[in-house]
Amino acid sequence: MNIERTTLANGVRIVTSRMNHVRSASLIITFAAGARHETDEHAGVSHFLEHMVFKGTQNRPDPITITREIEEVGGVLNAGTSRENTNYWVKVPSTHLERAFDVLADMLLNSTMRQEELEKERWVIFEEIHGIHDTPDDYIHDVIDELVWDGNAVGRPIIGSEETIGVMTRDDIINYMRGNYLPNRLVISAAGEVDHDHVVRLTERTFGQMPVGQPPEIEPCTITQTAPKLQVLERQTEEAHFCIGLPAISYRDDRRQVQETIDAVLSSGMSSRLFEEIRERRGLAYAVFSYFRGYQDVGQGVVYAGTDPEKVDQTITAVIRELWKLREDPVPAEELSRTKQLRKGRISMGLEDSRAVAGWIGSQELLFEEILTPDQVMDEIDQVTSEEVQELAGELLQPERLSLAVIGPFPDEDRFRKLLE
């Protein structure tokens, strides 16, 4: 992977990777600003802002003009908000990279934030919130986040709430943007048939003039849990949905590849432990998977399953048993080797697309201020030992740190509390 890096005088970082075998160009503009940077009063402002920059600029007065300018050349334009960053991306035929860059820069630097568009988008977000709440296999993930993190911003729903979105003003959004969309929190990554110096010139004439500022610090998150936690939401659903969650390690921890290996052993592919045991051997669930998320100072591990309400106790017990196996027994050499090969294969295949490469180099630059090549990451994966997996599993998988969230036709919590004891 060919990687070039430049930092402008005001702190904007530009990273590119030329891919001579493709004819596309992908551009991702990422700000280290997300839901964790919000106050409780303005919960959801990062996501609201992400929506609003698509609604018109002085040069492109409405969302239709913005999207047509990209789509008429076959391109794709989108964005996403997470807890610690927000990204805006576009993928186009490489001959139209300059057009794509101009559209994104215009959106982020010259958005008009018109009041009538804001009011329309407020209702769109209300409907988005309703859609999540009406979809229990989605909503359960918000429930487990809030349960694990107990009021800290790292566990608050990214979308906010009807209460906070309902009173959010244009000034709230603009002030948040001015205070958080700063050049020293900005990474611009591009990959595909791109020229680094060209991308640098485009950046200098747009984002190179952004004034430097001091961003607010995120609220640190400390783990204080000393007993299992439980939340049951009674709903007359045909299927029971549950998540088992626990605190985990930060992406800055040197053991992050060990944690990713734990996740892969549990849930990567149809040969993973959860899939084989819960779905294939026991037939308890159609959907069962895990995921681990790392943040600046903490992390989180979650296992999800959807099952028949009559089998929910059995399924929860079986999942917890699989977690305890990682603590009690070393991962066999053959299984560990197979898991490593799966992870490395997924990395190799996943980086055949220009957008994936732009995401790879941009996220590493943003999070670590250095960029490891795929081969370097694969070497780190190869270095993970069974002993390290068992040691970290023993540290993370402690009964008193488990949290269980359940949605289904269950009026009684006691049956679930017993499963955590």
Secondary structure, 3 states (H helix, E strand, C coil): CCCEEEECCCCCEEEEEECCCCCEEEEEEEECCCHHHCCHHHCCHHHHHHHHCCCCECCCCCHHHHHHHHHCCCCEEEEEECCCCEEEEEEEEHHHHHHHHHHHHHHHHHECCCHHHHHHHHHHHHHHHHHHHCCHHHHHHHHHHHHHHCCCHHHCCCCCCHHHHHHCCHHHHHHHHHHHCCHHHEEEEEEECCCHHHHHHHHHCCHHHCCCCCCCCCCCCCCCCCCCEEEEEECCCCCEEEEEEEEECCCCCCCHHHHHHHHHHHHCCCCCHHHHHHHHHCCCEEEEEEEEEECCCCEEEEEEEEECHHHHHHHHHHHHHHHHHHHHCCCCHHHHHHHHHHHHHHHHHHCCCHHHHHHHHHHHHHHHCCCCCHHHHHHHHHHCCHHHHHHHHHHHCCHHHCEEEEEECCCCCHHHHHHHC
